[in-house]
Amino acid sequence: MVTVPVDDATRTRIQNLRLARGWNEDELADKAGVSDTHIRNLEDTNSGRGPNFRKRELDMIAVAFGLTLPQLMGICQMPTGTTYLPRHFDSLIDQCRKVDQSLLPIIRDLTIEDEMVDGAYRDLLAERLRQCGYRRDEIMDQIRNRYWLDAVSNQVPPPDLTIDIDDQMQSLVYRFGDVAVDIPNPQLVWDCHCDSPGTKYDSSYCPFHSSEHKDELDSRMSNGHVAFNYHGHKFYWRRGRELWPPSIDSLHMLSDLESYGLSELRCKSLLDLGAGTGFLGICATTRNPNITTLTFSDWLLTPCVYSMTNWALNRASRRHVTASSELGLFTWWNKLGTPTYDIVICNPPYLPIIGDHRDLRGRSTVAGTDLLKYIICHAKEIGKQVFIQFSNLAAKDACIAEQKSGNRLQPVGDPHSVPFRVPAALERPEYLARLETLGLQLNHNHRHPYWHTVRTYLIKSYDTHC
């Protein structure tokens, strides 16, 4: 009997290859023609089984993966198309952000008017993935795979900062270690006004920076893993240009959808378009027992991973729901041409690009109204009931899209006045002055000097039966 020594790197490689293909241990054992106990011992570095395994069985496992034994052992290079994303959460996010950061300065600088841009985006994405050793379809299949996703979610590190959000947004509690900083009656999830121009208040009045823990709060919010606890769910986020955190706007949109009767809507499928952390899609799905299919969609890789990971962390009460993720601009990945989803929800970027301020696209996640206009114009093809929320600052662009498409925006719930806190915009006096002509309100008597209004709408088409 010929045996081969197997190190921990090979054990991990075999497990990653299995998870990347969506196989459990029994399925790999069946495909390789070996016992499931053999697979478990082979993958488990703590099994107590010695480092030597029979060469014949390792050969059979390699064949099941379409590899040679030297490739399986890491002695020879893997063939193209067998790469896999890491399962360690920090390493995974670092890889995704590496791809996204090369896309951001190019794609965010484009004014997207037609599907010609989609071809350029696909080519650029494919090239960036290739440079990292990945292929788009294989990566997305892996992100959608439940076994791989469970492995990733089990390795999410403990949060550096936890934010407990009251269901009615009447209080916030920031926690780390034994420290708890309570923020009563918050206006924002990060309710700081210190760098706002024109305010009469100094840092001594800031709910955060008046705290003795202000430096630690800043550091953990800026650099650490942050967990948002809301309505019995936990959402992970880490600061970056690729991902906007759960915000007061999203909380207002959920409240508006509840007033519309979200929990009682007869629907089976939901699309969270521009999903980010997956906050809206997950909260909506867990509140409606009829939903059985949840899809997250984003044009960057990092949000696809965060939304699916957050779903894995929160799906315990909705195990009958099938969740998946789509990577692409708008809904151009969906070529069916008919409404695929019963419900679509979207909280798109809303900040208009005015004059010489095109560079805002690359500096702020909320800059640009392309997605907003696209949804209004194409609601009929996207879903049966399409809900969108945006700021009054984008009302002009929304009106243009209404006129172009013939669709109408039906208000859902009440308008909500919220502080305007977009750092890239606040540092531009000329741009702020232009925003005031679009409805930005100035209030020098409040610690937040600038305010805008967000509202949720149902997009109505003449020939739809929403």
C-alpha positions in Angstrom: 0.0 0.0 0.0 1.5 3.3 -1.1 0.9 6.3 1.2 1.4 10.0 0.6 2.0 12.6 3.3 -0.7 15.3 3.4 0.0 18.7 5.0 -2.5 21.2 6.4 -2.3 23.3 3.3 -3.4 20.4 1.2 -6.2 19.6 3.6 -7.5 23.2 3.4 -7.1 23.2 -0.4 -9.3 20.1 -0.7 -11.9 21.6 1.5 -11.9 24.9 -0.4 -12.2 23.0 -3.8 -15.1 21.1 -2.4 -16.9 24.2 -1.1 -16.2 26.1 -4.3 -18.1 23.4 -6.3 -21.1 23.4 -3.8 -20.4 19.8 -2.6 -20.8 18.6 0.9 -18.5 15.9 2.2 -20.8 13.0 1.3 -21.1 14.3 -2.3 -17.3 14.5 -2.7 -17.0 11.0 -1.3 -19.6 9.7 -3.7 -18.0 11.4 -6.7 -14.5 10.1 -5.7 -15.7 6.6 -4.8 -14.2 6.8 -1.2 -15.9 6.7 2.2 -17.3 9.9 3.7 -15.2 9.2 6.8 -12.1 9.3 4.7 -13.1 12.8 3.4 -13.8 14.1 6.9 -10.5 12.7 8.2 -8.7 14.2 5.3 -10.1 17.7 5.8 -9.9 17.8 9.5 -6.5 18.9 10.9 -7.7 17.9 14.4 -9.0 14.5 13.5 -6.0 12.6 15.0 -5.5 10.8 11.8 -1.8 10.8 10.8 -0.4 12.8 7.9 -0.2 9.8 5.5 -3.1 8.8 3.3 -3.4 6.1 0.6 -2.2 7.4 -2.8 -5.0 5.5 -4.6 -7.7 7.3 -2.7 -6.0 10.7 -3.1 -5.8 10.0 -6.9 -9.6 9.3 -6.9 -10.3 12.6 -5.1 -8.0 14.5 -7.6 -9.9 13.0 -10.5 -13.3 14.0 -8.9 -12.0 17.6 -9.0 -10.6 17.2 -12.6 -7.1 17.5 -11.3 -3.9 15.5 -11.2 -2.6 14.4 -7.8 0.4 16.9 -8.0 -2.1 19.7 -8.7 -4.2 18.6 -5.8 -1.1 18.5 -3.5 0.0 22.0 -4.7 3.1 20.6 -6.3 2.0 21.7 -9.8 0.1 24.8 -10.8 -3.7 24.6 -10.9 -5.3 24.7 -14.4 -7.1 27.9 -15.3 -10.6 28.0 -13.9 -10.1 26.1 -10.7 -9.4 29.2 -8.5 -11.5 29.8 -5.4 -12.1 32.7 -3.1 -10.6 32.4 0.4 -12.9 31.4 3.2 -11.2 33.6 5.9 -13.5 36.6 6.1 -10.8 39.4 6.2 -8.8 37.8 3.4 -12.0 37.4 1.4 -13.0 41.1 1.8 -9.5 42.2 1.0 -9.6 40.3 -2.3 -13.0 41.7 -3.2 -12.0 45.2 -2.4 -8.8 44.8 -4.5 -11.1 44.1 -7.5 -13.6 46.8 -6.7 -11.1 49.6 -6.1 -9.8 49.1 -9.6 -13.4 49.4 -11.0 -14.5 52.4 -8.9 -12.5 55.2 -10.5 -13.4 54.1 -14.0 -17.1 53.1 -13.8 -18.1 55.8 -11.3 -16.7 58.4 -13.7 -19.1 57.3 -16.5 -22.5 58.8 -17.2 -24.5 55.7 -17.9 -27.1 56.2 -20.6 -27.3 53.0 -22.5 -26.2 49.3 -22.4 -23.0 50.0 -24.4 -21.5 50.8 -21.0 -22.5 47.3 -19.8 -20.1 45.7 -22.3 -17.3 48.0 -21.1 -18.1 47.1 -17.5 -18.1 43.4 -18.2 -14.8 43.6 -20.0 -13.2 45.6 -17.3 -14.5 43.3 -14.6 -13.3 40.2 -16.4 -9.8 41.7 -16.8 -9.6 42.7 -13.1 -10.8 39.3 -12.0 -8.3 37.6 -14.3 -5.5 39.6 -12.8 -6.5 38.3 -9.4 -6.8 34.7 -10.8 -10.6 34.6 -10.8 -13.4 34.1 -13.3 -16.7 35.9 -12.8 -19.1 33.0 -13.1 -17.1 30.8 -10.9 -16.8 33.5 -8.2 -20.5 34.2 -8.2 -21.4 30.5 -8.1 -19.1 30.2 -5.1 -20.7 33.3 -3.3 -24.2 31.7 -3.8 -23.1 28.3 -2.5 -24.6 27.5 0.9 -21.8 25.3 2.1 -19.1 27.8 1.3 -21.2 30.6 2.7 -21.7 28.8 6.0 -17.9 28.4 6.2 -17.4 32.1 5.6 -20.1 33.2 8.1 -18.6 31.0 10.7 -15.3 32.8 10.4 -16.6 36.4 10.6 -14.5 38.0 13.4 -16.1 39.4 16.5 -17.1 43.0 15.9 -14.8 45.8 17.1 -17.9 48.0 17.6 -21.6 47.0 18.0 -24.4 49.5 17.4 -27.8 48.6 18.9 -30.6 50.4 17.0 -33.9 50.7 18.7 -36.8 49.5 16.6 -38.3 53.0 16.6 -34.9 54.7 16.2 -35.4 56.4 19.6 -32.1 55.4 20.9 -28.7 54.0 19.9 -26.2 52.2 22.0 -22.5 51.9 20.9 -20.7 49.0 22.6 -17.2 47.8 22.8 -15.6 45.8 25.6 -17.4 46.8 28.8 -18.2 50.3 27.4 -21.7 51.4 26.4 -22.3 54.9 24.9 -26.0 55.7 24.8 -27.3 58.2 22.3 -30.9 59.3 23.0 -33.2 60.6 20.2 -30.6 60.2 17.4 -31.0 62.0 14.1 -28.6 59.6 12.3 -27.0 56.2 12.9 -23.7 58.1 13.2 -25.1 61.3 14.7 -22.0 63.5 14.6 -22.1 67.1 13.3 -18.5 68.2 14.1 -17.2 68.7 10.6 -20.4 70.3 9.2 -19.8 73.8 7.8 -21.8 76.7 9.2 -22.8 75.0 12.5 -22.8 77.1 15.7 -22.0 74.1 17.8 -18.6 72.8 18.7 -17.5 69.3 19.5 -18.5 69.6 23.1 -22.1 69.3 22.0 -21.6 66.2 19.8 -23.2 63.1 21.2 -20.1 61.1 20.3 -17.2 63.5 20.7 -18.4 64.7 24.0 -17.9 61.2 25.3 -14.7 60.3 27.1 -14.4 57.4 24.6 -14.5 59.6 21.5 -11.1 58.5 20.2 -11.9 54.9 20.6 -15.3 55.3 19.0 -13.8 57.1 16.0 -11.1 54.5 15.5 -13.4 51.5 15.8 -16.0 53.1 13.4 -13.4 54.1 10.9 -11.1 51.0 10.9 -12.9 48.1 12.6 -15.6 45.5 11.9 -19.0 47.1 12.9 -22.1 45.1 13.7 -25.5 46.8 13.6 -28.1 45.1 15.7 -31.7 45.9 14.6 -35.0 44.2 15.0 -33.4 40.9 16.1 -30.9 40.9 13.2 -27.2 41.5 12.9 -25.5 43.2 10.0 -21.8 43.4 9.5 -20.1 46.3 7.8 -16.6 47.8 7.4 -15.9 51.3 6.1 -14.9 51.6 2.5 -15.9 53.4 -0.7 -17.5 50.1 -1.9 -20.1 49.9 0.8 -22.6 52.2 2.5 -23.6 51.2 6.0 -27.3 50.8 7.2 -28.6 54.3 7.4 -31.5 56.4 8.7 -32.8 56.5 5.2 -33.1 52.7 5.1 -34.9 52.6 8.5 -37.4 55.2 7.2 -38.0 53.1 4.0 -38.7 50.0 6.1 -41.2 52.0 8.1 -42.8 53.2 4.9 -43.1 49.7 3.5 -44.6 48.5 6.7 -47.3 51.2 6.5 -48.0 50.0 3.0 -48.6 46.4 4.3 -45.2 44.8 3.5 -45.8 41.9 5.9 -49.1 40.9 4.2 -48.2 41.3 0.5 -48.8 38.2 -1.6 -45.4 37.8 -3.1 -42.8 35.0 -3.5 -39.8 36.8 -4.8 -37.9 39.9 -3.8 -35.0 41.8 -5.4 -32.8 44.1 -3.3 -31.3 46.3 -6.1 -28.0 48.0 -5.1 -28.0 45.8 -2.0 -25.0 47.0 -0.1 -25.0 45.1 3.2 -28.3 43.5 2.3 -30.1 45.4 5.1 -33.3 46.2 3.2 -33.7 42.9 1.5 -33.1 40.9 4.7 -35.4 43.0 6.9 -38.1 42.9 4.3 -37.8 39.2 3.7 -37.9 38.3 7.4 -41.1 40.4 7.8 -43.0 38.7 5.0 -43.6 35.0 5.5 -44.7 34.5 1.8 -41.3 35.3 0.3 -39.3 32.2 -0.8 -36.7 33.8 -3.1 -34.4 36.7 -2.2 -31.9 38.1 -4.7 -29.3 40.7 -3.9 -27.8 42.7 -6.8 -24.9 45.1 -6.9 -22.2 46.2 -9.4 -19.3 45.7 -7.0 -18.1 42.4 -5.6 -17.7 43.5 -1.9 -21.5 44.2 -1.4 -22.3 40.8 -3.0 -20.2 39.1 -0.3 -21.5 41.2 2.6 -25.1 40.8 1.6 -24.9 37.1 1.3 -22.8 36.7 4.5 -25.3 38.9 6.4 -28.1 36.7 5.1 -26.3 33.6 6.3 -26.0 35.2 9.7 -29.7 36.0 9.8 -31.6 33.3 8.0 -32.3 31.0 11.0 -36.0 32.0 10.9 -36.3 31.8 7.1 -34.6 28.6 6.1 -37.2 28.0 3.5 -36.0 31.1 1.6 -33.5 30.6 -1.2 -31.0 33.6 -1.4 -28.7 34.4 -4.3 -26.6 37.3 -5.5 -26.1 38.9 -9.0 -23.1 41.0 -10.0 -23.7 43.6 -12.7 -24.9 47.1 -13.6 -28.5 47.8 -12.9 -30.5 44.7 -14.0 -28.7 44.1 -17.3 -27.8 40.6 -15.9 -31.5 39.8 -16.2 -32.2 39.2 -19.9 -35.7 37.7 -19.6 -37.5 40.9 -20.6 -40.4 40.2 -18.2 -40.9 41.1 -14.5 -39.0 38.4 -12.7 -39.7 39.6 -9.2 -42.8 40.3 -7.3 -41.2 43.0 -5.2 -38.2 45.2 -6.0 -36.8 47.6 -3.3 -34.0 50.1 -3.9 -32.5 53.0 -2.0 -30.2 54.3 -4.9 -27.6 57.0 -4.9 -29.4 60.4 -5.0 -26.8 63.1 -5.1 -27.1 65.0 -8.4 -23.9 65.7 -10.4 -23.9 69.5 -11.1 -21.5 71.6 -13.2 -17.8 70.8 -12.5 -18.4 68.4 -9.7 -18.2 65.2 -11.7 -15.5 63.9 -9.4 -18.1 63.4 -6.7 -18.9 60.1 -8.4 -15.6 58.7 -7.3 -15.7 60.3 -3.8 -19.1 59.4 -2.5 -21.2 56.2 -2.6 -24.4 58.3 -2.8 -23.3 60.5 -5.8 -25.0 60.1 -9.2 -28.6 59.5 -10.2 -28.1 56.9 -13.0 -29.6 54.0 -11.1 -32.5 56.1 -9.8 -33.5 57.2 -13.4 -33.0 53.6 -14.7 -35.4 52.1 -12.2 -38.1 54.7 -12.9 -37.8 54.2 -16.6 -37.6 50.3 -16.5 -39.8 49.5 -13.5 -42.2 47.5 -15.7 -39.5 45.1 -16.8 -37.9 44.8 -13.4 -40.7 43.8 -11.1 -44.5 43.8 -10.5 -44.2 46.2 -7.5 -41.1 48.4 -7.5 -40.4 50.6 -4.4 -37.8 53.3 -4.5 -36.6 55.9 -2.0 -34.7 59.1 -2.8 -34.0 62.6 -1.6 -35.8 65.7 -2.7 -32.4 66.8 -4.1 -32.9 64.3 -6.9 -36.5 65.3 -7.6 -35.6 67.0 -10.8 -33.9 64.0 -12.3 -36.7 61.7 -11.1 -39.3 64.0 -12.8 -37.3 63.8 -16.1 -37.4 60.0 -15.8 -41.1 60.1 -15.1 -41.8 62.1 -18.2 -39.5 60.0 -20.4 -41.1 56.7 -19.3 -44.7 57.6 -18.7 -44.5 56.0 -15.3 -45.7 57.7 -12.2 -44.3 57.9 -8.7 -46.9 57.2 -6.0 -45.8 58.3 -2.5 -45.7 55.6 0.2 -45.7 56.8 3.7 -44.8 60.3 4.8 -41.7 62.4 3.8 -38.9 62.3 6.3 -36.6 65.3 7.1 -33.1 64.1 7.8 -29.7 65.7 8.3 -27.6 66.0 5.1 -24.2 64.5 6.0 -22.2 63.7 2.8 -18.6 64.8 3.6 -17.5 65.1 0.0 -20.4 67.5 -0.6 -20.1 69.5 2.7 -16.6 70.6 1.8 -17.8 72.3 -1.3 -19.5 75.7 -0.7 -20.3 76.3 -4.3 -21.9 72.8 -4.7 -23.9 73.3 -1.5 -25.2 76.6 -2.8 -26.4 74.7 -6.0 -28.1 72.1 -3.8 -30.0 74.8 -2.0 -31.7 75.7 -5.3 -32.8 72.0 -5.4 -34.3 71.9 -1.9 -31.4 71.6 0.5 -32.5 73.3 3.7 -30.2 75.4 5.9 -30.9 75.6 9.7 -28.3 77.4 11.7 -30.3 76.8 14.9 -29.7 73.1 14.8 -26.4 71.3 15.4 -26.9 69.7 11.9 -27.1 72.8 9.7 -28.1 71.1 6.4 -31.3 69.0 5.9 -33.0 67.2 3.1 -36.2 65.2 2.7 -36.3 61.5 1.8 -39.4 59.7 0.6 -40.5 56.3 -0.5 -42.4 55.7 -3.8 -44.2 52.9 -5.6 -43.5 53.2 -9.3 -46.8 52.9 -11.2 -46.9 51.9 -14.9 -50.0 52.4 -17.0 -50.2 48.8 -18.0 -49.1 47.2 -14.7 -51.4 45.6 -12.2 -49.5 46.4 -9.0 
